Amino acid sequence: YTKKVADDEEKARKEKEKQTEEHNKKLKDADDKNKEQIAKDTATANKLLLDLQNEKILAEITSEDEKAKKKLEIDAEAKKAEIDKLKITEEEKGKLKKAVDESLNAELAKIDKKAKDEREENDKEFEKNLQKTLNESRLAAM
């Protein structure tokens, strides 16, 4: 009889241990899942915050050319941050970053050239209108 009681107690103890292990595993899995979700949410929140800060910076810039330049610079910095995350050699990262810089500089140069061309065109138009007004004034004075 005591043998049977001892066996039953051992069986009950093992069953209780098994239930405790399963419960602890469920808690650990839930905790891991929560930590993973928190990490994802934090990354999303950080990206959203960065995007909002960039939008604020762009909103404060009134010139469309300056806004376009700043957006290019922000995008280039984001690309460089992505490059830093890559698991490649520093040499390869350097080449990629150099390509990003070259692309940025080319785009900035295009914007500057377009602005310069527009300014020259506006200056020519202004000068033409000024000359026309002066000629009209001279004719009217005669």
C-alpha positions as CSV (number, residue, x, y, z in Angstrom):
1,Y,0.0,0.0,0.0
2,T,2.8,2.5,0.9
3,K,4.5,1.6,-2.3
4,K,1.4,2.5,-4.3
5,V,1.0,5.8,-2.3
6,A,4.6,6.6,-3.0
7,D,4.2,5.8,-6.7
8,D,1.1,7.9,-6.9
9,E,2.8,10.8,-5.1
10,E,5.8,10.5,-7.5
11,K,3.5,10.4,-10.5
12,A,1.6,13.5,-9.1
13,R,4.9,15.3,-8.5
14,K,6.1,14.6,-12.0
15,E,2.8,15.7,-13.5
16,K,3.0,18.9,-11.4
17,E,6.6,19.5,-12.6
18,K,5.5,19.0,-16.2
19,Q,2.6,21.4,-15.8
20,T,4.9,23.9,-14.2
21,E,7.5,23.6,-17.0
22,E,4.8,24.0,-19.6
23,H,3.4,27.0,-17.8
24,N,6.9,28.6,-17.5
25,K,7.5,27.9,-21.2
26,K,4.3,29.6,-22.2
27,L,5.2,32.6,-20.0
28,K,8.7,32.8,-21.5
29,D,7.3,32.5,-25.1
30,A,4.8,35.2,-24.3
31,D,7.5,37.4,-22.8
32,D,9.8,36.8,-25.8
33,K,6.9,37.7,-28.1
34,N,6.2,40.9,-26.1
35,K,9.9,41.8,-26.2
36,E,10.0,41.3,-30.0
37,Q,6.9,43.4,-30.4
38,I,8.3,46.1,-28.2
39,A,11.5,46.1,-30.3
40,K,9.4,46.4,-33.5
41,D,7.2,49.1,-32.1
42,T,10.2,51.1,-30.9
43,A,11.9,50.9,-34.3
44,T,8.6,52.0,-35.9
45,A,8.2,54.8,-33.4
46,N,11.8,56.0,-34.0
47,K,11.3,55.9,-37.8
48,L,8.1,57.9,-37.4
49,L,9.8,60.4,-35.2
50,L,12.6,60.8,-37.7
51,D,10.1,61.2,-40.5
52,L,8.2,63.9,-38.6
53,Q,11.4,65.7,-37.7
54,N,12.4,65.7,-41.4
55,E,8.9,66.9,-42.4
56,K,9.2,69.7,-39.9
57,I,12.6,70.7,-41.3
58,L,11.2,70.7,-44.8
59,A,8.1,72.6,-43.8
60,E,10.3,75.4,-42.4
61,I,12.1,75.8,-45.7
62,T,10.2,78.1,-48.0
63,S,12.3,77.9,-51.1
64,E,11.3,74.9,-53.3
65,D,14.9,74.5,-54.4
66,E,16.2,74.5,-50.9
67,K,13.4,72.1,-49.9
68,A,14.4,69.7,-52.7
69,K,18.1,69.9,-51.7
70,K,17.3,69.2,-48.0
71,K,15.1,66.2,-49.0
72,L,18.0,64.8,-51.1
73,E,20.3,65.3,-48.2
74,I,17.9,63.5,-45.8
75,D,17.4,60.7,-48.2
76,A,21.2,60.3,-48.7
77,E,21.7,60.1,-44.9
78,A,19.0,57.5,-44.7
79,K,20.7,55.5,-47.4
80,K,24.0,55.7,-45.6
81,A,22.4,54.5,-42.4
82,E,21.0,51.5,-44.3
83,I,24.5,50.9,-45.7
84,D,26.0,50.9,-42.2
85,K,23.5,48.1,-41.2
86,L,24.7,45.8,-44.1
87,K,26.9,42.9,-43.2
88,I,29.6,43.7,-45.7
89,T,33.2,44.8,-45.6
90,E,34.1,48.4,-44.7
91,E,35.6,48.8,-48.1
92,E,32.3,47.8,-49.8
93,K,30.4,50.2,-47.4
94,G,32.8,53.0,-48.4
95,K,32.2,52.4,-52.1
96,L,28.4,52.4,-51.6
97,K,28.6,55.6,-49.5
98,K,30.8,57.2,-52.1
99,A,28.2,56.3,-54.8
100,V,25.5,57.9,-52.6
101,D,27.6,61.0,-52.2
102,E,28.3,61.3,-55.9
103,S,24.6,60.8,-56.7
104,L,23.7,63.5,-54.1
105,N,26.2,65.9,-55.5
106,A,25.0,65.3,-59.1
107,E,21.4,66.0,-58.0
108,L,22.3,69.1,-56.1
109,A,24.3,70.4,-59.1
110,K,21.2,69.8,-61.3
111,I,19.0,71.8,-58.9
112,D,21.6,74.6,-58.7
113,K,22.0,74.7,-62.5
114,K,18.2,74.9,-62.9
115,A,17.9,77.7,-60.4
116,K,20.8,79.6,-62.1
117,D,19.2,79.2,-65.5
118,E,15.8,80.4,-64.2
119,R,17.5,83.4,-62.5
120,E,19.3,84.3,-65.7
121,E,16.1,84.0,-67.7
122,N,14.3,86.2,-65.1
123,D,17.1,88.7,-65.2
124,K,16.9,88.8,-69.1
125,E,13.1,89.2,-68.9
126,F,13.5,92.0,-66.3
127,E,16.1,93.8,-68.3
128,K,14.0,93.5,-71.5
129,N,11.0,94.9,-69.7
130,L,13.1,97.7,-68.1
131,Q,14.5,98.6,-71.5
132,K,11.0,98.7,-73.0
133,T,9.7,100.9,-70.1
134,L,12.7,103.3,-70.5
135,N,12.1,103.5,-74.3
136,E,8.4,104.2,-73.7
137,S,9.3,106.9,-71.2
138,R,11.7,108.5,-73.6
139,L,9.1,108.5,-76.3
140,A,6.5,110.0,-74.0
141,A,9.0,112.7,-72.9
142,M,9.5,113.8,-76.5
